[in-house]
Amino acid sequence: MKKIMGVLIVIITVSMMTLLGSLVNQVSAKGETVPVCRDYTVKPGDTLWAIAREHTDGKGDIRRYIYDIMKENGMKSPDIMPGQVIKIPPER
């Protein structure tokens, strides 16, 4: 019984630390919410240009946003493959 309680306490503690860690990562030093990246699964026929256009309001420079997407994903080229999951950063 003591082993089970010990294991439960460890599981609960780790779960709480993970939850708190993710919440802390989303709040800036000023207490404002920090936008986080969204995951996007590439579909057949998608291009970075089309994905960037789909996730922006159209007011900024789309080339800069494509650069941001590539940088966030460690991409050296804009080539993408269907099924690939890429992170879409918040628009600046």
C-alpha positions in Angstrom: 0.0 0.0 0.0 2.9 2.4 0.8 4.5 1.7 -2.5 1.2 2.5 -4.4 0.8 5.8 -2.4 4.5 6.7 -3.1 4.0 6.1 -6.8 0.8 8.1 -6.9 2.5 11.0 -5.1 5.4 10.9 -7.6 3.0 10.8 -10.6 0.9 13.7 -9.2 4.0 15.7 -8.4 5.4 15.3 -11.9 2.1 16.0 -13.5 1.7 19.3 -11.5 5.3 20.3 -12.3 4.7 19.7 -16.0 1.4 21.7 -16.0 2.9 24.6 -14.1 6.0 24.6 -16.4 3.8 24.9 -19.5 1.8 27.7 -17.9 5.0 29.6 -16.9 6.3 29.3 -20.5 3.2 31.1 -21.8 3.4 34.1 -19.5 6.0 36.8 -19.9 7.8 38.7 -17.1 5.1 41.4 -17.2 2.4 38.8 -16.7 1.1 39.1 -20.3 0.2 36.0 -22.2 2.9 35.1 -24.8 1.6 33.7 -28.1 2.7 30.2 -28.8 3.4 28.3 -32.0 0.6 26.2 -33.5 1.3 22.8 -35.2 0.2 22.5 -38.8 0.2 19.3 -40.8 1.2 19.8 -44.4 -1.4 18.7 -47.0 -0.7 17.7 -50.6 -0.2 20.8 -52.7 0.7 23.1 -49.8 3.5 25.6 -50.1 5.1 27.7 -47.4 3.7 30.7 -49.2 0.1 29.4 -49.1 0.5 28.3 -45.5 1.9 31.7 -44.5 -0.9 33.5 -46.3 -3.5 31.3 -44.6 -2.1 32.2 -41.1 -1.6 36.0 -41.5 -3.9 39.0 -41.7 -2.3 40.1 -45.0 -0.9 43.3 -43.6 2.7 42.3 -43.0 5.4 41.2 -45.3 4.6 37.6 -46.1 8.3 36.9 -47.1 9.3 37.8 -43.5 6.6 35.5 -42.1 7.9 32.6 -44.4 11.4 33.3 -43.0 10.0 33.1 -39.4 8.3 29.8 -40.2 11.5 28.4 -41.7 13.6 29.7 -38.7 11.1 28.2 -36.1 11.4 24.8 -37.8 15.1 24.9 -38.5 14.5 24.7 -42.2 17.3 25.5 -44.7 14.9 25.4 -47.7 11.2 26.1 -48.2 10.6 22.5 -49.4 7.8 20.7 -47.4 6.3 17.3 -47.7 2.6 16.2 -47.1 2.2 14.8 -43.6 5.1 16.9 -42.3 4.2 18.8 -39.1 5.6 22.3 -38.9 5.3 24.9 -36.2 3.5 28.1 -37.2 4.8 31.0 -35.1 2.5 33.9 -34.1 2.4 36.7 -36.5 4.5 39.7 -35.4 
